[in-house]
């Protein structure tokens, strides 16, 4: 081995160890700060609301991941050096018989934003999701010779809203699709303009029931296509498995499919939010996923004061309107985001294989779109889907990451969706034609 090669390897190993050491120090400090903020928020909650807040520091280890519980083990099983060692352990022993979120409490907390756009859902008596519906043209509806409209339900990802679809795909849908398809873009429970109740654990069951209540039942859907991005893919898979006789196709964009049926939800947490400093997006995910009270602190600073930040950004960028993704980042509460992250992204991992098996048996068309530069969802997730569903259609886009898999490719993506729907329509038409010929 040449001296240059040896020197290069030695420097690489040294740099790797140094970065690991810095990461250990950073997360050691964050472990300590999360315990400190646990105490601070208890005191503040007692001051502003008359009762201390319940958190997942005090019941660590009580939930057993038996594969049936709707509540993820990651809520209680997250590592924290100081809790493991017993330091600052008294917050866990603080008795709290008046737990917030019990008994139908739905009002926003003192640390949540109280502006009109964030609390308007409280005026909605039936508590349904906010749904943007694009109906077929009137000419199509009035023409009795045209077959009933096809239905498509779009589900967004984490810290997003229906705008992700209405601002990208909806404007690029072709005229024939506009005439024959009815499009639904939902704000998932806890995000956008949808309800954000404090008495909810935001489990997969909660999300599915709200979609049924807000879309399926009011519009009497007997068949539909599903399109989902990121976290929305997990909800879409659960929803499709429950309605396997009605779903025609499911398109999964950057799906965080971590199959951990035997390993528990903690494996999913480590895969999707590994405690690493780099890349920055992964570090941010780790902080918000592992640290309940630091995450609430971030939400207090940014989400509660989003109007101030938005005004500042408009002044700095000289723009009248900010990008929809920037606006969506703060349209949630810490309670809704925290529980959805753990009970859907992590807790859902243990049942994803079962959902996919149901869809394979039902011969549902499964399409997957993923970017080869995605730093949020590893390629391992896509390979797992392909292994579990060999007949699924997988498209890997070059030089695309978690967002640009659609953003910047809006027209191409819309055309891809139309191709999927048209291929199924052609198959159905041919089967109907063959059936007529056999009857004659």
C-alpha positions in Angstrom: 0.0 0.0 0.0 1.4 3.4 -1.0 2.0 6.0 1.7 -0.6 8.3 0.0 -3.3 5.7 0.1 -2.5 4.8 3.7 -2.5 8.4 4.7 -5.9 9.0 3.0 -7.5 6.0 4.8 -6.0 7.1 8.1 -7.4 10.7 7.6 -10.8 9.3 6.6 -11.0 7.1 9.7 -9.8 9.9 12.0 -12.4 12.3 10.5 -15.1 9.8 11.0 -14.2 9.2 14.6 -14.0 12.9 15.2 -17.5 13.5 13.7 -18.9 10.6 15.8 -17.4 12.1 19.0 -18.9 15.6 18.2 -22.2 13.9 17.5 -22.1 12.1 20.9 -21.3 15.4 22.7 -24.2 17.2 20.9 -26.8 14.6 21.6 -25.5 14.3 25.2 -26.3 18.0 25.6 -29.7 17.6 23.9 -30.5 14.7 26.3 -29.8 17.0 29.2 -31.8 20.0 27.8 -34.8 17.8 27.0 -35.0 16.8 30.7 -34.6 20.5 31.8 -37.4 21.6 29.4 -39.6 18.8 30.8 -39.5 20.6 34.1 -39.9 24.1 32.6 -43.0 23.1 30.6 -44.6 21.5 33.6 -44.2 24.7 35.6 -45.5 26.9 32.7 -48.4 24.6 32.0 -49.3 24.7 35.7 -49.1 28.5 35.6 -51.1 29.1 32.4 -53.5 26.2 32.5 -53.8 25.3 36.1 -52.4 21.8 35.7 -49.1 20.2 34.7 -48.8 18.6 31.4 -48.5 14.8 30.9 -45.5 13.7 28.9 -43.8 10.5 27.9 -40.9 10.9 30.2 -42.8 9.7 33.3 -44.1 6.4 32.0 -41.1 5.0 30.2 -41.3 1.2 29.7 -45.0 0.8 30.4 -46.1 0.1 26.8 -45.3 -3.2 25.3 -44.9 -3.5 21.6 -47.1 -6.5 21.0 -47.9 -5.6 17.4 -51.5 -4.7 18.3 -51.2 -1.5 20.2 -52.1 1.7 18.4 -49.6 3.6 20.5 -46.0 3.3 19.4 -43.4 2.0 21.8 -41.1 4.9 20.6 -43.1 7.4 22.6 -41.8 5.7 25.8 -38.8 3.8 24.6 -36.6 6.6 23.3 -33.1 6.6 24.7 -32.0 9.4 27.0 -28.7 9.2 28.9 -30.0 11.1 31.9 -33.2 9.2 32.2 -31.3 5.9 31.8 -28.9 6.9 34.6 -31.7 8.2 36.9 -30.5 11.8 36.9 -33.2 14.5 36.7 -35.6 11.6 37.2 -38.0 13.4 39.4 -40.1 14.8 36.5 -41.2 11.2 35.9 -42.3 10.8 39.5 -44.4 14.0 39.4 -47.9 12.9 40.0 -50.3 14.2 37.4 -53.9 13.0 37.8 -55.3 15.8 35.6 -53.9 14.8 32.3 -54.4 17.2 29.4 -56.0 15.7 26.5 -58.5 13.6 28.5 -62.2 14.2 28.7 -62.8 15.8 25.3 -60.4 18.7 25.7 -59.9 20.2 22.2 -58.9 23.8 22.8 -55.4 24.9 21.8 -52.7 25.2 24.4 -51.0 28.4 25.6 -47.9 27.4 23.5 -50.0 26.9 20.3 -50.9 29.6 17.9 -54.3 31.1 18.3 -54.7 33.0 15.0 -57.9 32.6 13.0 -56.3 30.2 10.4 -55.0 27.9 13.1 -58.2 27.7 15.3 -60.9 28.0 12.6 -61.5 24.3 12.8 -62.9 24.7 16.3 -66.0 26.4 14.8 -66.7 23.3 12.7 -69.3 21.4 14.8 -69.0 18.1 12.9 -65.1 18.2 13.1 -64.4 17.0 9.6 -61.1 17.3 7.7 -60.5 20.2 5.4 -60.9 18.8 1.9 -60.3 20.5 -1.4 -62.5 19.0 -4.1 -62.2 19.5 -7.8 -65.4 18.3 -9.4 -65.7 17.2 -13.1 -66.9 19.8 -15.5 -70.7 20.5 -15.6 -70.9 19.3 -19.1 -69.7 15.9 -18.0 -72.1 15.7 -15.1 -75.1 16.7 -17.3 -74.2 14.3 -20.1 -75.9 11.1 -19.0 -74.1 9.2 -21.7 -70.8 9.7 -20.0 -69.8 7.2 -17.3 -69.7 8.3 -13.7 -66.6 10.3 -12.6 -63.6 8.5 -11.4 -62.4 9.5 -7.9 -58.8 10.2 -6.8 -57.8 10.9 -3.1 -54.5 12.7 -2.5 -52.7 12.5 0.8 -49.8 14.8 1.8 -46.7 14.1 3.8 -45.4 15.2 7.2 -45.6 19.0 8.0 -47.5 19.6 4.8 -51.1 20.0 3.6 -53.5 19.7 0.7 -51.6 22.6 -0.9 -48.8 20.1 -1.8 -51.2 18.7 -4.4 -53.4 21.6 -5.3 -50.3 23.7 -6.1 -48.5 21.1 -8.1 -50.6 18.3 -9.6 -54.1 19.9 -9.9 -52.9 22.8 -12.2 -51.2 20.3 -14.5 -54.1 17.8 -15.0 -55.2 17.5 -18.6 -58.6 18.5 -19.9 -59.8 15.0 -20.4 -59.0 14.1 -16.8 -60.7 17.3 -15.6 -63.8 16.2 -17.4 -64.0 12.7 -16.1 -62.3 12.7 -12.7 -63.2 14.0 -9.3 -60.1 15.0 -7.2 -59.9 15.1 -3.5 -56.9 16.7 -1.6 -57.2 16.4 2.1 -55.5 18.1 5.0 -54.7 15.1 7.2 -55.8 15.2 10.9 -53.6 17.6 12.8 -52.3 19.5 9.8 -53.3 22.4 7.6 -56.8 23.6 8.2 -58.0 20.3 9.6 -58.9 19.7 13.3 -56.0 19.4 15.8 -57.7 18.0 18.9 -55.7 17.5 22.1 -57.7 14.4 23.1 -56.4 12.5 20.1 -53.4 10.1 19.9 -53.2 10.5 16.1 -52.9 6.8 15.4 -53.5 5.2 12.0 -57.0 4.4 13.1 -57.7 8.0 13.9 -56.4 9.2 10.5 -58.4 6.6 8.6 -61.6 7.2 10.4 -61.4 10.9 9.7 -60.8 10.4 6.0 -63.8 8.1 5.9 -65.9 10.6 7.7 -64.8 13.5 5.6 -64.5 12.0 2.1 -65.9 8.4 1.7 -69.2 8.8 3.5 -70.2 12.3 2.4 -69.4 11.7 -1.3 -70.5 8.0 -1.3 -67.3 6.7 -2.9 -67.6 3.1 -4.1 -64.2 3.2 -6.0 -61.2 5.4 -6.1 -57.5 5.8 -6.8 -55.0 6.9 -4.1 -51.9 9.1 -4.5 -49.7 9.8 -1.5 -46.3 11.4 -0.6 -44.0 10.5 2.2 -45.8 9.9 5.5 -49.1 10.0 3.7 -48.0 6.7 2.0 -48.4 4.9 5.3 -51.9 6.2 5.9 -52.7 5.5 2.2 -51.6 1.9 2.6 -53.7 1.4 5.7 -56.7 3.1 4.1 -56.3 1.0 0.9 -56.0 -2.3 2.9 -59.2 -1.5 4.7 -61.0 -0.7 1.4 -59.2 -3.2 -0.8 -62.4 -3.9 -2.8 -62.8 -0.2 -3.7 -59.3 1.0 -4.4 -58.2 0.8 -8.0 -54.6 1.9 -7.7 -52.2 3.3 -5.2 -49.3 5.6 -6.1 -46.7 5.9 -3.4 -44.2 8.8 -3.7 -41.1 8.5 -1.5 -42.7 6.0 0.9 -41.0 5.6 4.3 -41.7 1.8 4.2 -39.7 0.4 7.1 -40.7 -3.2 7.5 -40.1 -3.9 11.2 -42.8 -6.4 12.1 -40.4 -8.5 14.2 -38.1 -5.7 15.3 -40.5 -3.1 16.7 -41.1 0.5 16.0 -37.8 1.6 17.5 -36.0 0.2 14.4 -38.2 2.5 12.2 -37.3 5.5 14.4 -33.6 4.7 14.0 -33.9 4.3 10.3 -36.0 7.4 9.6 -34.5 9.7 12.3 -31.1 8.4 13.1 -29.3 10.5 15.7 -26.7 12.0 13.3 -25.4 15.5 12.7 -25.3 15.2 9.0 -27.1 15.8 6.7 -28.9 18.8 8.4 -32.3 17.5 7.4 -31.7 14.2 9.2 -30.4 16.1 12.3 -33.6 18.2 12.3 -35.7 15.0 12.1 -33.7 13.4 14.9 -34.2 16.4 17.2 -38.0 16.6 16.6 -38.4 12.8 16.8 -36.3 12.0 19.9 -36.9 15.0 22.1 -40.5 15.7 23.1 -39.8 18.9 25.0 -37.2 20.4 22.7 -39.6 19.7 19.9 -42.3 21.6 21.7 -39.9 24.4 22.3 -39.2 24.7 18.6 -43.0 24.7 17.9 -43.5 27.4 20.5 -40.9 29.6 18.9 -41.8 29.1 15.2 -45.4 27.7 14.9 -46.9 29.9 17.6 -45.3 33.0 16.1 -45.6 31.9 12.4 -47.2 35.2 11.4 -44.2 37.2 12.6 -41.8 34.9 10.8 -43.9 35.1 7.6 -43.9 38.9 7.6 -40.1 38.9 8.1 -39.6 36.5 5.3 -41.8 38.5 3.0 -39.8 41.7 3.8 -36.5 39.9 3.3 -37.5 38.2 0.0 -39.7 41.1 -1.3 -42.4 38.6 -2.0 -46.1 39.2 -1.5 -46.8 35.4 -1.1 -44.5 32.8 0.3 -44.0 29.3 -1.1 -46.8 27.0 0.0 -44.4 24.6 1.6 -43.0 27.3 3.8 -46.5 28.2 4.9 -47.4 24.6 5.6 -44.4 24.0 7.9 -46.1 25.7 10.9 -49.7 24.7 10.3 -49.8 22.1 13.1 -49.5 21.8 16.8 -46.7 20.0 18.7 -49.2 17.5 20.0 -50.5 16.6 16.5 -47.0 16.4 14.9 -45.4 14.6 17.7 -48.0 11.8 18.0 -48.4 11.5 14.2 -44.6 11.1 13.9 -44.5 8.3 16.4 -47.9 6.5 16.0 -47.9 6.7 12.2 -44.4 6.8 10.9 -42.9 4.5 13.6 -45.9 2.7 15.0 -47.2 1.9 11.5 -44.0 0.1 10.6 -45.0 -3.1 12.3 -48.2 -3.5 10.2 -47.1 -2.3 6.8 -46.3 -5.8 5.5 -49.9 -6.9 6.4 -51.4 -4.0 4.5 -49.2 -4.6 1.5 -50.1 -8.4 1.5 -53.8 -7.5 1.4 -53.3 -5.2 -1.6 -51.3 -7.9 -3.4 -54.0 -10.5 -2.9 -56.6 -8.0 -4.1 -54.5 -7.4 -7.3 -54.4 -3.7 -6.6 -52.1 -1.8 -9.0 -49.2 -0.5 -6.9 -46.9 2.2 -8.3 -43.8 3.6 -6.5 -41.9 6.8 -7.3 -38.6 7.6 -5.6 -35.7 9.9 -6.1 -32.2 8.5 -6.1 -30.9 11.6 -4.1 -33.5 11.2 -1.3 -31.8 11.7 2.1 -35.0 11.2 4.1 -36.2 7.8 2.9 -33.4 5.3 2.2 -33.5 3.2 -0.9 -33.9 0.2 1.4 -37.5 1.1 1.8 -38.2 0.9 -1.9 -36.3 -2.4 -2.2 -38.5 -3.9 0.6 -41.7 -2.9 -1.3 -40.4 -4.5 -4.5 -39.6 -7.7 -2.6 -43.0 -7.8 -0.8 -44.9 -6.8 -4.0 -43.0 -8.2 -7.0 -45.5 -6.9 -9.5 -45.4 -3.3 -8.2 -44.2 -0.7 -10.7 -41.1 1.1 -9.4 -39.8 4.3 -10.9 -36.5 5.7 -9.7 -35.9 9.3 -10.8 -32.4 10.5 -11.2 -31.1 13.6 -9.4 -34.4 13.9 -7.4 -34.7 14.2 -3.6 -37.6 13.9 -1.2 -39.3 17.0 -2.5 -38.1 17.4 -6.1 -39.4 14.0 -6.9 -42.5 16.1 -7.6 -41.5 19.7 -7.3 -40.0 20.9 -10.6 -41.5 17.8 -12.3 -45.1 18.7 -11.8 -46.2 18.3 -15.3 -44.4 15.0 -15.9 -45.7 13.6 -12.6 -49.3 14.6 -13.6 -48.9 12.8 -16.9 -47.5 9.7 -15.1 -50.6 9.6 -12.9 -52.9 10.0 -15.9 -51.1 7.1 -17.6 -51.8 4.9 -14.6 -55.4 5.8 -14.4 -55.9 5.5 -18.2 -54.3 2.0 -18.3 -56.7 0.7 -15.7 -59.6 2.4 -17.5 -58.6 0.6 -20.7 -58.4 -2.7 -18.9 -61.9 -2.2 -17.4 -63.3 -1.2 -20.8 -61.8 -4.3 -22.5 -63.2 -6.5 -19.8 -66.6 -4.9 -20.2 -66.5 -5.3 -23.9 -65.5 -9.0 -23.6 -68.3 -9.6 -21.2 -70.9 -8.0 -23.6 -69.6 -10.2 -26.4 -69.8 -13.3 -24.3 -73.4 -12.5 -23.3 -74.4 -12.0 -27.0 
